[in-house]
Amino acid sequence: MKGPRARSSLPRPVSEDQARGLMAEPETDTDLQPWEAARDKAVLTLLYGCGLRISEGLSLTRADAPLPETLRITGKGGKTRLVPVLPAVREAVNAYVAAAPFPLSPDEPLFRARRGGALSPRHVQATVQRLRGRLGLPASATPHALRHSFATHLLGAGADLRSIQELLGHASLSTTQKYAAVNADHLMGAYARAHPRA
């Protein structure tokens, strides 16, 4: 006898304004050295601008910067995909590299912690947690929500599901189709708020 299947939860993206706020907020953090603020901005801009998982963003090495127009990313299951890099992402990463106080050799991690070691995923999570508190964002605003937002915002702008599947590196289109449900929920909410007869 099979037990009940757990209902898969829908991704919880942040709005475009909230994503912009998260990416800009490190620059206002007086507890950080200027290079740390540049690093945090670069990481968050990379996650949102390229739709990367934290592990994928933190796996970049110094040899990857300056970022090319297209990044080759190896994701889950060793699957490789090509991801376009927006000029804003390149600029944020270049600003961090220029400000970094550590000598960065080509085969070493690009993103560094305060003492020079590799930046940890936990640091990125803690950074977003701190920033969302300052910005008044919900607990669902996480680093992974930036990846969800990347997909949802692309879909809302007219990108097709198959292209988003390729950009995210999903093995199955059914995984990507969750974003269509999120987008439909958003559209119905906008309709209910705006339509005079709603």
N, C-alpha and C positions, 0 to 999 in steps of 0.2 A: 504494500500500500504506500503510495507516494504522499508526502506531506504537501501542504500548500506552498506554492511558489511565491517567493518574496517579490513584490512588485518593484521593478527597477525604478529608481528615482530619476527624475529629469534633471539635467544640468541646471545650475543656478547661476546664470551670467550676471555680470554687473552692467550697468548702462554705459554708453560711450562717455558721458560726462564723469561718471564714477571712475572709469578706467583712466581717463586723463588726469583726474585728481590724484589717483594712486601713483601715477608715473611722475607727476610734478612735485608731490609732497616731500620726497627726500631732500629736495633743494632747500626746504625751509627748516630742516631739522638741525637745530643748533647743537645737539648732542653729538653730531657726527663731524669728523674731519671732512673738508671739502671733497677729498678723493673718495671717501666712503659714501657720501651722498651721491657722487657721480656714479659710483659702482651700483648702488641700490637702484638708481634711476635706470641705468643701463640694463640691469637684470630684468626689472619689471617691464621695461619697454620691449625687451627681447621676447619675454613670455607672451605678452599681448600682441605685439606686432608680427610675430612669426607663428603664434599658436603652439609654442613648445611646452613640453612638460618641464618641471624644475630640473630633473636629472639630465634632460637633453641640453638645456641651457648651460648648466654647470659643467657639462662634459666638454665644452669648447676649450681649446687651448690657445696659447698666444699665437700660434701659427695661423689660427682662424681669423685673426684681426690684422689689418682692417677687414671687416666683413665683406665678402663678395656680394654681387647682386643676387646670387642664389646660394643657399647653404645646403650642403649634403648632411642630413641628419640620420643617425642610426637610432631607431626607437625600440619599442618593445619587440621581443622575439628576433632581434637583429635585423629587422626590416629597415631598409634605407629608403629615404624619400628626399626630394628636392623641395626646398621652401624658399620662396622669394623673400628678399630682405628689403624692407622699406627704407628710404633715405633717413627717416627719423630714428630708426633702429641703429643704422650705421653711425649716425652723428652721436647718439648717446654712448655707444660702445667706444668710439674714437675719443670722446671727451674723457671717459673713464681711463682708457689706456694712457692718454696724455697726462692725467693727474696721478696715476698710480705711483706710489713711492718705492715699489719693489722692482728689481730687475726681473723681467718676465722672459724666460727662455722659451723657445718655440714649442717644446714638448710638455711644458708645465701648464697647469690650469690657468685659464684667462682670468677668472674671477677669484680674488683673494680676500681672506679674512683680515682682521686688524693686525694680527701678528705675522701675516705672510703666508699662512697655510691656505689650502683650498677652501673656498667658501662652502659652507654646508647647506643642505636643503633646509635644515632647521632654522638657520639664520634668515633665509628668505621668508619662511612661514612666519617667524616672529616679527620680521619687518612689516609684513602685510597686516598682521594682527595689530601692531602698534599704530600703523597708519590708518587703518579702518576705524580705530577708536577715535583718533583725532578728527577724522572726516565724517564721523557719524554713520558709517556704513554698516550693514548687517553682518552677522557672523558668517554668512555664506560667501562674503567677499574674501576669497582665499587666493593664493597663487594659481591654483588649478582653475579657479573661476575665470582667471584672465584667459586661459586656453578656451574655456567654454564661450567666453565673450567674443573672442576672435572668430569662432565658428558662427555664433549666432548673429554677430554684426555683419559678417560676410553674406550669410544667407538673407538677412534683411535687406542688403544692398543689391541682391539679385544673383549672387553666385549659386551655381547648381550643387546639389548634394554630392555628386560624384567628384567634383573638383575639391570640395571641402574634405571629403573622405581621403583623397590623395594628400592634401596639405597636412591633415592631422595624422596620417599614417595608420588609419583604422583598417584592420583586415577585412571587416565586414561592413557593408553599407547599412545594415540594420543598426549598428552602433551610431553611425552618423545621423540616421533618421530621427534620433531623439531631439536633435536641434530643430527639426521641422516642427515637432510638437511644441517646443519652447516658443518658436517664432509664431505659431498659430495662437498660443495662449496670449502672447504679447499683442498680436493683431486684434484678437477678440476683446482684450482689455481696452485697447485704444478705441475700438469701435464703440464699446459700451460707454466710455467716457465722453466721446465726441458726438455721437449720433443724437439728433434732437429727439428721436422717438425711443431711444434705448432706455 
